[in-house]
Amino acid sequence: MAVDEAAHKIEVPLKALLGVDLTGTPLVTEALNTAAPKPGGKRPRFSGYERDTQAWTNAHEGAMNLARGCKMRLRNLAEHHEEFGRDVALEALAAFSLLARWIESAEIVEG
């Protein structure tokens, strides 16, 4: 299903970036949380926001929560419980597309 493929396209580069053996919600939570990367670790960070401001926190926590929602509500339910109709599937793909755009445009910072 296309929703599962969209979710996978986000996971693969995040796993490679972080060098972790996580998937799904734990992976996007680890990647997008506001904690500094661990020594030797990496995290995507959104430019245009001064660190530790409310805007910076909103950008990162908002992306993390969208990613968690995409994984939990869209990918997991589509894979295991629900069959989406065409309109819902297109909207799910749009959500994954926005998330992918944000992640691809992020600066990578190292700990």
MARPA-694494 format. One record per atom (N, C-alpha, C): atom name; residue in one letter; x, y, z; residue number from 1. Coordinates in steps of 0.05 Angstrom, whole numbers, plus 5000, padded with zeros to 4 digits. Layout:
N
 atomo residuo   px   py   pz num
    CA       A    X    Y    Z NUM
...
//
This chain:
111
 atomo residuo   px   py   pz num
     N       M 5017 4976 5000   1
    CA       M 5000 5000 5000   1
     C       M 5018 5025 5000   1
     N       A 5008 5045 4987   2
    CA       A 5024 5070 4984   2
     C       A 5030 5084 5011   2
     N       V 5012 5082 5030   3
    CA       V 5017 5095 5056   3
     C       V 5041 5081 5070   3
     N       D 5042 5055 5069   4
    CA       D 5064 5040 5081   4
     C       D 5090 5047 5067   4
     N       E 5090 5050 5040   5
    CA       E 5114 5057 5025   5
     C       E 5123 5085 5033   5
     N       A 5104 5104 5036   6
    CA       A 5112 5131 5044   6
     C       A 5125 5131 5071   6
     N       A 5114 5116 5090   7
    CA       A 5126 5113 5116   7
     C       A 5154 5102 5115   7
     N       H 5158 5082 5098   8
    CA       H 5184 5069 5095   8
     C       H 5204 5089 5084   8
     N       K 5196 5106 5065   9
    CA       K 5214 5125 5053   9
     C       K 5224 5146 5073   9
     N       I 5209 5150 5094  10
    CA       I 5218 5168 5116  10
     C       I 5237 5153 5135  10
     N       E 5231 5128 5140  11
    CA       E 5247 5112 5159  11
     C       E 5275 5107 5150  11
     N       V 5278 5099 5125  12
    CA       V 5304 5091 5115  12
     C       V 5326 5112 5119  12
     N       P 5321 5137 5110  13
    CA       P 5342 5157 5114  13
     C       P 5346 5165 5143  13
     N       L 5325 5164 5159  14
    CA       L 5328 5170 5188  14
     C       L 5345 5149 5202  14
     N       K 5340 5124 5196  15
    CA       K 5356 5102 5208  15
     C       K 5385 5105 5200  15
     N       A 5390 5111 5175  16
    CA       A 5418 5114 5165  16
     C       A 5431 5138 5179  16
     N       L 5416 5160 5181  17
    CA       L 5427 5184 5194  17
     C       L 5434 5180 5223  17
     N       L 5416 5168 5238  18
    CA       L 5420 5164 5266  18
     C       L 5437 5140 5273  18
     N       G 5439 5121 5254  19
    CA       G 5455 5097 5259  19
     C       G 5443 5080 5281  19
     N       V 5417 5079 5282  20
    CA       V 5403 5064 5303  20
     C       V 5386 5041 5291  20
     N       D 5380 5022 5308  21
    CA       D 5363 5000 5299  21
     C       D 5335 5004 5310  21
     N       L 5323 5026 5304  22
    CA       L 5296 5033 5312  22
     C       L 5278 5035 5288  22
     N       T 5253 5031 5292  23
    CA       T 5233 5035 5270  23
     C       T 5209 5049 5282  23
     N       G 5191 5058 5264  24
    CA       G 5165 5068 5272  24
     C       G 5167 5092 5291  24
     N       T 5149 5092 5310  25
    CA       T 5147 5115 5329  25
     C       T 5172 5119 5345  25
     N       P 5185 5099 5355  26
    CA       P 5210 5104 5370  26
     C       P 5232 5118 5352  26
     N       L 5233 5110 5327  27
    CA       L 5252 5123 5309  27
     C       L 5247 5152 5305  27
     N       V 5223 5160 5298  28
    CA       V 5217 5188 5293  28
     C       V 5219 5205 5319  28
     N       T 5212 5192 5342  29
    CA       T 5215 5206 5367  29
     C       T 5244 5212 5373  29
     N       E 5261 5192 5369  30
    CA       E 5290 5195 5373  30
     C       E 5302 5216 5354  30
     N       A 5293 5216 5330  31
    CA       A 5304 5234 5309  31
     C       A 5296 5263 5314  31
     N       L 5272 5267 5321  32
    CA       L 5261 5295 5321  32
     C       L 5257 5307 5348  32
     N       N 5264 5294 5369  33
    CA       N 5260 5306 5396  33
     C       N 5280 5330 5399  33
     N       T 5275 5346 5419  34
    CA       T 5290 5370 5423  34
     C       T 5316 5367 5438  34
     N       A 5322 5343 5448  35
    CA       A 5347 5338 5462  35
     C       A 5371 5341 5443  35
     N       A 5393 5350 5454  36
    CA       A 5417 5351 5437  36
     C       A 5425 5323 5429  36
     N       P 5437 5320 5405  37
    CA       P 5446 5294 5398  37
     C       P 5468 5283 5417  37
     N       K 5468 5258 5421  38
    CA       K 5488 5245 5438  38
     C       K 5515 5248 5426  38
     N       P 5537 5247 5441  39
    CA       P 5563 5248 5429  39
     C       P 5566 5228 5406  39
     N       G 5575 5237 5383  40
    CA       G 5577 5220 5360  40
     C       G 5551 5216 5345  40
     N       G 5529 5225 5357  41
    CA       G 5503 5222 5344  41
     C       G 5496 5246 5327  41
     N       K 5474 5243 5312  42
    CA       K 5464 5264 5294  42
     C       K 5434 5267 5298  42
     N       R 5425 5292 5291  43
    CA       R 5396 5297 5291  43
     C       R 5391 5318 5270  43
     N       P 5368 5316 5256  44
    CA       P 5360 5337 5238  44
     C       P 5350 5361 5254  44
     N       R 5357 5385 5245  45
    CA       R 5348 5410 5259  45
     C       R 5339 5429 5237  45
     N       F 5317 5443 5244  46
    CA       F 5305 5461 5225  46
     C       F 5317 5489 5228  46
     N       S 5327 5499 5206  47
    CA       S 5340 5526 5206  47
     C       S 5319 5548 5207  47
     N       G 5328 5571 5214  48
    CA       G 5310 5594 5214  48
     C       G 5299 5599 5242  48
     N       Y 5306 5583 5261  49
    CA       Y 5296 5587 5288  49
     C       Y 5319 5587 5308  49
     N       E 5319 5607 5326  50
    CA       E 5340 5608 5346  50
     C       E 5336 5586 5366  50
     N       R 5357 5571 5372  51
    CA       R 5355 5548 5390  51
     C       R 5344 5556 5417  51
     N       D 5328 5539 5428  52
    CA       D 5316 5542 5454  52
     C       D 5296 5565 5456  52
     N       T 5286 5575 5433  53
    CA       T 5264 5593 5434  53
     C       T 5238 5577 5431  53
     N       Q 5216 5590 5436  54
    CA       Q 5190 5577 5433  54
     C       Q 5186 5568 5404  54
     N       A 5194 5585 5385  55
    CA       A 5191 5578 5357  55
     C       A 5207 5553 5350  55
     N       W 5232 5552 5360  56
    CA       W 5249 5528 5354  56
     C       W 5236 5503 5366  56
     N       T 5227 5505 5391  57
    CA       T 5214 5482 5404  57
     C       T 5189 5474 5388  57
     N       N 5173 5494 5380  58
    CA       N 5148 5488 5365  58
     C       N 5155 5473 5339  58
     N       A 5176 5483 5325  59
    CA       A 5183 5471 5299  59
     C       A 5191 5441 5303  59
     N       H 5207 5436 5323  60
    CA       H 5217 5409 5327  60
     C       H 5196 5390 5340  60
     N       E 5183 5400 5361  61
    CA       E 5163 5383 5373  61
     C       E 5139 5379 5355  61
     N       G 5132 5400 5339  62
    CA       G 5110 5397 5320  62
     C       G 5116 5376 5299  62
     N       A 5140 5377 5288  63
    CA       A 5148 5357 5269  63
     C       A 5149 5329 5281  63
     N       M 5159 5327 5306  64
    CA       M 5160 5301 5319  64
     C       M 5132 5290 5324  64
     N       N 5114 5307 5332  65
    CA       N 5087 5298 5338  65
     C       N 5072 5291 5312  65
     N       L 5077 5306 5290  66
    CA       L 5065 5298 5265  66
     C       L 5076 5271 5256  66
     N       A 5102 5267 5259  67
    CA       A 5114 5242 5251  67
     C       A 5103 5219 5268  67
     N       R 5100 5223 5294  68
    CA       R 5089 5202 5311  68
     C       R 5060 5196 5303  68
     N       G 5045 5217 5297  69
    CA       G 5017 5213 5288  69
     C       G 5016 5198 5261  69
     N       C 5033 5206 5243  70
    CA       C 5034 5192 5217  70
     C       C 5040 5162 5221  70
     N       K 5059 5156 5238  71
    CA       K 5066 5129 5242  71
     C       K 5044 5113 5257  71
     N       M 5033 5125 5278  72
    CA       M 5014 5111 5294  72
     C       M 4986 5110 5281  72
     N       R 4976 5133 5274  73
    CA       R 4948 5134 5264  73
     C       R 4946 5126 5234  73
     N       L 4965 5132 5219  74
    CA       L 4963 5127 5190  74
     C       L 4977 5100 5183  74
     N       R 5002 5098 5187  75
    CA       R 5017 5075 5178  75
     C       R 5008 5050 5193  75
     N       N 5008 5051 5219  76
    CA       N 5002 5027 5235  76
     C       N 4974 5017 5230  76
     N       L 4955 5035 5230  77
    CA       L 4927 5027 5226  77
     C       L 4922 5017 5197  77
     N       A 4935 5031 5178  78
    CA       A 4932 5022 5150  78
     C       A 4944 4994 5146  78
     N       E 4966 4989 5159  79
    CA       E 4980 4963 5156  79
     C       E 4965 4941 5171  79
     N       H 4954 4946 5194  80
    CA       H 4944 4925 5211  80
     C       H 4914 4924 5215  80
     N       H 4900 4946 5211  81
    CA       H 4872 4946 5220  81
     C       H 4852 4958 5200  81
     N       E 4860 4977 5185  82
    CA       E 4841 4993 5169  82
     C       E 4848 4993 5139  82
     N       E 4828 4994 5123  83
    CA       E 4833 4999 5095  83
     C       E 4823 5027 5089  83
     N       F 4841 5044 5080  84
    CA       F 4833 5072 5075  84
     C       F 4820 5074 5048  84
     N       G 4800 5091 5047  85
    CA       G 4788 5098 5021  85
     C       G 4808 5116 5006  85
     N       R 4802 5122 4981  86
    CA       R 4819 5138 4964  86
     C       R 4826 5165 4976  86
     N       D 4805 5179 4985  87
    CA       D 4810 5207 4995  87
     C       D 4827 5207 5020  87
     N       V 4822 5189 5039  88
    CA       V 4838 5187 5063  88
     C       V 4867 5179 5057  88
     N       A 4870 5160 5038  89
    CA       A 4897 5152 5030  89
     C       A 4912 5175 5018  89
     N       L 4899 5191 5001  90
    CA       L 4913 5215 4989  90
     C       L 4920 5235 5011  90
     N       E 4903 5239 5030  91
    CA       E 4909 5258 5052  91
     C       E 4932 5247 5069  91
     N       A 4933 5221 5074  92
    CA       A 4955 5209 5089  92
     C       A 4981 5213 5074  92
     N       L 4980 5209 5048  93
    CA       L 5005 5213 5032  93
     C       L 5014 5242 5033  93
     N       A 4995 5261 5033  94
    CA       A 5002 5289 5035  94
     C       A 5016 5294 5062  94
     N       A 5006 5282 5084  95
    CA       A 5019 5286 5110  95
     C       A 5047 5275 5110  95
     N       F 5051 5251 5099  96
    CA       F 5078 5240 5097  96
     C       F 5096 5256 5079  96
     N       S 5085 5268 5058  97
    CA       S 5100 5284 5039  97
     C       S 5110 5309 5053  97
     N       L 5093 5322 5069  98
    CA       L 5102 5346 5083  98
     C       L 5123 5339 5103  98
     N       L 5120 5318 5118  99
    CA       L 5140 5309 5137  99
     C       L 5167 5303 5123  99
     N       A 5166 5289 5101 100
    CA       A 5190 5284 5086 100
     C       A 5204 5309 5077 100
     N       R 5188 5329 5068 101
    CA       R 5200 5354 5059 101
     C       R 5215 5368 5082 101
     N       W 5202 5368 5105 102
    CA       W 5215 5380 5129 102
     C       W 5241 5366 5135 102
     N       I 5241 5340 5136 103
    CA       I 5265 5325 5143 103
     C       I 5287 5329 5123 103
     N       E 5280 5328 5097 104
    CA       E 5300 5331 5076 104
     C       E 5312 5359 5076 104
     N       S 5297 5379 5085 105
    CA       S 5308 5406 5085 105
     C       S 5323 5413 5111 105
     N       A 5322 5395 5130 106
    CA       A 5335 5401 5156 106
     C       A 5365 5400 5154 106
     N       E 5377 5415 5171 107
    CA       E 5407 5415 5175 107
     C       E 5413 5392 5193 107
     N       I 5434 5378 5188 108
    CA       I 5442 5355 5206 108
     C       I 5463 5366 5226 108
     N       V 5457 5363 5251 109
    CA       V 5476 5371 5272 109
     C       V 5487 5346 5286 109
     N       E 5512 5349 5295 110
    CA       E 5525 5326 5308 110
     C       E 5530 5333 5337 110
     N       G 5530 5312 5353 111
    CA       G 5535 5315 5382 111
     C       G 5564 5313 5389 111
//
